[in-house]
Every structure is written in C-alpha cells, then in structure tokens.
Amino acid sequence: MINHWIRSYRDLPLKILLIEPTFRAFKRGTPLLASQGSHMIEGHGFHSDRQSAEREVEEATKHVDEALEAIGLKQSLMVQRPLWGNRPVPERTIGFDVVTPLNRTIMAASLYMQGEIYSNPYDLVYRDEANETQTMTTIDWGLSTRVLGISLLLLADERGFRVLPKLSPIQIAFVSINNNKEEID
C-alpha cells in the first residue's frame, strides 16, 4: 500500500497514525495489562533519509512522553532497550516504562527505529530529485489500552479511582447512603 502512496521524494516524510483493535493469543493474561484483546495506537513514519527519521524519533518520544504524562503517568522512564527479540531486530528500541506501587516496571509504550530493515523486503522505495531509486528509512511507535491498566494501578487507592481533571473536566462522586447504623463508618 505504501508504494501507492509514496513514489517521489516530494511524498516524504509520510506519517501515519493507526488506532485499531488487536488480538494476541496469550496463554494467560492480566486484564488491561496483558489481555488478549486491546486497542493499539501506533504511528509509522517513512523517511527519505536517516536524519529525517531521527528527527521524528525525537519528536515522537516527546509526544509519547506528553501523552503518558497527560493521563497521569508522569513518572515514566525512557529506556533504550538492548537489541534482542524477534527477527529482524530494530536498530534501536526505546521503551517507556512506568514504575508501579509494587516497585516493578511495566512498559507503557515503545518506539522502534527500523532503519531499512523492512524497506528491502517490502520494496519501500522512492525516486529522489535525480530520479534515482532510493530506499526509505522507517520508524514505528505504539501504546495500547495497557496504559489504562497502569493508570488504574497508579491513580487508585482505597477511596477509589481519581480521573485527572485534564481528562475529565466534569468530576462525579458516588456516595453510598445506608439506613443501617451498623454498616455506617
């Protein structure tokens, strides 16, 4: 599909935002943290050169960090991950980890500098100013409904869940009314 959208250097950079339901078959899952079905929010960037892709990596890290802070996850850690995992391995992986009340970290979002890893197998090319064929440089980033589960962990206490005013300008409080004196605190 990208080859239909990008043919010339004038078409670059192309930035795509996707919001889609996903299903991953896990043997077991924790609701909202490792559930089988969730919604992914992901971005894909296609660039004419590495410098343009690196600028988008910097821009995307700021946007992801701001998004996490907006939902109350301001204590996220931006961590450069070692190169491991499925093949092919991205050139660089940045994880946005959040420290939970249990002193564990959960990856809330991730960003991948793919470079030209997928450009050759998927024939992601364009024509430069001299009408020569060049290979695109790509990046990907994403977060999922897992951030909702992390928000619940961090913003809930024995009194309930507090939604940040920035996300919910109208706040509602539910008050339980009992007529039984024995059940009243």
C-alpha positions in Angstrom: 0.0 0.0 0.0 2.8 2.4 0.9 4.2 2.0 -2.7 1.0 3.5 -4.0 1.2 6.5 -1.6 4.9 7.2 -1.9 6.6 7.4 -5.3 8.7 10.6 -5.1 10.9 12.4 -2.5 8.1 15.0 -2.6 5.8 12.5 -0.9 8.1 12.1 2.1 8.0 12.1 5.0 4.8 10.3 5.4 3.4 9.9 8.9 0.5 7.5 9.6 -1.5 7.2 12.8 -3.4 4.0 13.3 -5.9 3.1 16.0 -7.1 -0.4 15.7 -8.3 -3.4 17.7 -5.8 -6.2 18.1 -5.9 -9.7 19.3 -2.8 -11.6 20.6 -3.1 -15.2 21.8 -1.5 -15.2 25.3 -1.6 -18.3 27.4 -2.7 -16.2 30.3 -3.4 -12.6 30.8 -3.9 -9.9 33.4 -6.9 -7.8 32.4 -5.8 -4.5 30.8 -2.1 -5.3 31.2 -1.7 -8.4 29.1 -5.1 -9.1 27.8 -5.8 -11.0 24.6 -7.8 -8.2 23.0 -6.9 -4.5 23.2 -6.7 -1.4 21.1 -3.4 -0.2 19.8 -2.5 3.3 19.0 0.5 3.3 16.7 2.4 5.6 14.4 4.5 4.8 11.4 7.0 7.1 9.7 8.5 6.8 6.3 11.5 9.0 5.5 13.9 9.8 2.7 17.0 9.7 5.0 18.2 8.8 8.5 18.4 12.5 9.7 14.7 12.9 9.0 13.8 9.7 10.7 16.0 10.7 13.8 14.1 14.0 14.0 10.8 12.1 14.1 12.2 9.7 16.8 12.9 12.8 18.9 9.5 14.3 18.1 7.7 11.0 18.8 9.5 10.5 22.1 8.3 13.9 23.2 4.7 13.2 22.1 4.5 9.8 23.8 6.0 11.2 27.0 3.5 14.1 26.9 0.6 11.6 26.3 1.7 9.4 29.2 2.0 12.5 31.5 -1.5 13.7 30.4 -3.1 10.5 31.7 -1.1 10.7 35.0 1.9 8.6 34.1 4.4 11.4 34.6 6.9 9.1 36.3 7.7 7.2 33.1 11.2 6.2 32.4 12.5 6.4 28.8 14.8 3.3 28.4 16.9 2.3 25.5 16.4 -1.5 25.2 19.1 -3.9 24.2 18.9 -5.4 20.7 17.0 -8.7 21.3 13.8 -10.4 20.4 12.1 -11.4 17.2 14.0 -11.2 13.9 14.6 -8.9 12.3 15.6 -6.8 15.3 15.1 -3.0 15.0 18.2 -0.8 15.0 17.0 0.9 18.2 14.2 0.3 20.7 13.1 2.9 23.2 10.7 1.7 25.9 8.6 4.0 28.1 8.4 2.2 31.4 6.3 3.1 34.4 7.2 2.2 38.0 4.2 0.6 39.8 3.4 0.9 43.5 4.9 -2.6 43.8 8.3 -1.3 42.6 8.0 -3.1 39.3 8.2 -1.6 35.8 5.6 -2.0 33.1 6.3 -0.9 29.5 3.5 1.5 28.6 4.7 2.4 25.1 7.6 1.7 22.7 9.3 3.3 19.8 11.4 1.5 17.2 14.0 2.9 14.8 13.6 0.3 12.0 16.0 1.9 9.6 15.9 0.0 6.3 15.1 -3.4 7.9 11.7 -3.7 6.2 12.4 -1.4 3.3 14.2 -4.0 1.2 11.8 -7.0 1.8 8.7 -4.8 1.2 10.3 -2.8 -1.6 9.8 0.6 0.2 11.5 2.8 -2.4 11.0 6.3 -3.8 12.6 8.4 -6.6 14.9 11.2 -5.5 15.5 14.6 -7.2 17.8 12.9 -9.7 15.1 10.3 -10.4 17.2 7.6 -8.8 15.6 4.8 -6.8 16.3 5.2 -3.1 15.3 3.1 0.0 13.1 4.6 2.7 14.0 4.7 6.4 11.2 3.8 8.8 10.2 4.2 12.4 7.3 2.8 14.4 5.9 3.7 17.8 2.9 2.5 19.8 0.9 2.2 23.0 -2.1 0.2 23.9 -5.0 0.0 26.4 -2.4 -1.3 28.8 -1.9 2.4 29.8 -5.4 2.4 31.2 -4.5 -0.6 33.4 -1.3 1.2 34.5 -3.3 4.4 35.3 -5.7 2.3 37.5 -2.6 1.0 39.4 -1.2 4.4 39.9 -4.2 6.6 40.4 -6.4 4.3 42.5 -6.4 4.0 46.3 -8.7 2.7 49.0 -11.1 5.5 48.2 -11.4 4.7 44.5 -10.0 5.8 41.2 -9.3 9.5 40.6 -9.5 10.6 37.0 -7.3 13.6 36.2 -9.2 16.9 35.6 -7.4 17.3 32.3 -9.0 14.0 31.1 -12.4 14.5 32.8 -13.2 18.2 33.4 -16.5 17.1 34.9 -16.0 15.1 38.1 -18.7 12.9 39.6 -18.6 11.4 43.1 -20.8 8.4 44.0 -21.9 8.4 47.6 -23.3 5.3 49.2 -26.3 6.0 51.5 -27.1 3.4 54.2 -30.0 3.3 56.5 -28.4 0.6 58.6 -26.4 2.2 61.5 -24.3 -0.9 61.9 -22.8 -0.5 58.4 -22.0 3.2 58.7 -18.3 4.1 59.4 
